[in-house]
Amino acid sequence: MADDTGLKSAYELAMERLKRRDAEAGIESRHVTDAQKAAIAEARSFYEAKLAEAQVLHESSMRQLVDPAARDTLEQGYRRERERLTTERDRKVEQIRSSL
């Protein structure tokens, strides 16, 4: 990053404004520890594997179906499962981040 005496990029200026705004609003930033980073990476990896597994199973099932109504039902179930797994992953990551 540029020092205070040199020119700053638009990104650096925007980040400074956001930090100032957060400080004025009383929001303090907490840095993620190395242990938290590792736990977050593990959680993301686990859920990415679950999402990939769900996708493979979905594609396999879709290949066997011909009926459009059955395909739509299967597609809706797959979307719900993806949403559930994504929500679980995000909740888990947020729990890890907030456990300081």
C-alpha positions in Angstrom: 0.0 0.0 0.0 1.1 3.5 -0.5 2.3 5.6 2.4 0.4 8.7 3.5 2.6 11.1 1.5 2.2 9.4 -1.9 -0.6 9.1 -4.3 -3.3 6.5 -3.3 -5.4 4.4 -5.5 -9.2 4.6 -5.6 -9.3 1.3 -3.7 -7.1 2.6 -0.9 -9.2 5.8 -0.6 -12.4 3.9 -0.5 -11.0 1.5 2.2 -9.9 4.5 4.3 -13.4 6.0 4.0 -15.0 2.7 5.0 -12.7 2.4 8.0 -13.5 5.9 9.1 -17.2 5.3 8.7 -17.0 2.1 10.7 -15.0 3.9 13.5 -17.6 6.6 13.7 -20.4 4.1 13.9 -18.6 2.2 16.7 -17.9 -0.9 14.7 -14.5 -2.4 15.5 -12.8 -4.7 13.1 -11.5 -8.0 14.4 -8.7 -9.9 12.6 -9.1 -13.6 11.9 -6.5 -15.8 13.6 -4.5 -18.5 11.8 -6.5 -21.2 13.6 -9.8 -19.5 12.5 -8.5 -19.3 8.9 -7.7 -23.0 9.0 -11.1 -23.9 10.5 -12.9 -21.8 7.8 -10.9 -23.4 5.0 -11.8 -26.8 6.4 -15.5 -25.9 6.7 -15.5 -24.6 3.1 -13.7 -27.6 1.8 -16.2 -29.9 3.5 -19.2 -28.1 2.1 -17.7 -27.8 -1.4 -17.4 -31.6 -1.3 -21.0 -32.0 -0.2 -22.1 -29.6 -3.0 -20.1 -31.6 -5.6 -21.6 -34.8 -4.3 -25.1 -33.4 -4.5 -24.4 -32.2 -8.1 -23.1 -35.6 -9.2 -26.1 -37.4 -7.7 -28.5 -34.8 -9.3 -27.0 -35.1 -12.8 -27.1 -38.9 -12.5 -30.8 -38.8 -11.6 -31.6 -36.3 -14.3 -30.1 -38.6 -16.9 -32.5 -41.3 -16.0 -35.6 -39.2 -16.1 -37.6 -38.4 -19.2 -40.9 -37.0 -17.7 -40.7 -33.2 -17.5 -42.7 -32.9 -14.3 -40.5 -35.4 -12.5 -37.4 -33.5 -13.8 -38.8 -30.2 -12.5 -39.5 -31.8 -9.1 -36.0 -33.2 -9.0 -34.5 -29.8 -10.0 -36.4 -28.0 -7.2 -35.2 -30.6 -4.7 -31.6 -30.1 -5.9 -32.0 -26.3 -5.6 -33.3 -26.6 -2.0 -30.4 -28.9 -1.1 -27.8 -26.5 -2.6 -29.4 -23.6 -0.7 -29.4 -25.6 2.5 -25.8 -26.6 2.2 -24.7 -23.1 1.3 -26.6 -21.6 4.2 -25.1 -24.2 6.6 -21.6 -23.4 5.2 -22.1 -19.6 5.6 -23.5 -20.1 9.2 -20.6 -22.3 10.1 -18.0 -19.8 8.8 -19.7 -17.0 10.6 -19.6 -19.0 13.9 -15.9 -19.6 13.4 -15.3 -15.9 12.7 -17.2 -14.7 15.7 -15.5 -17.1 18.2 -12.7 -14.9 19.3 
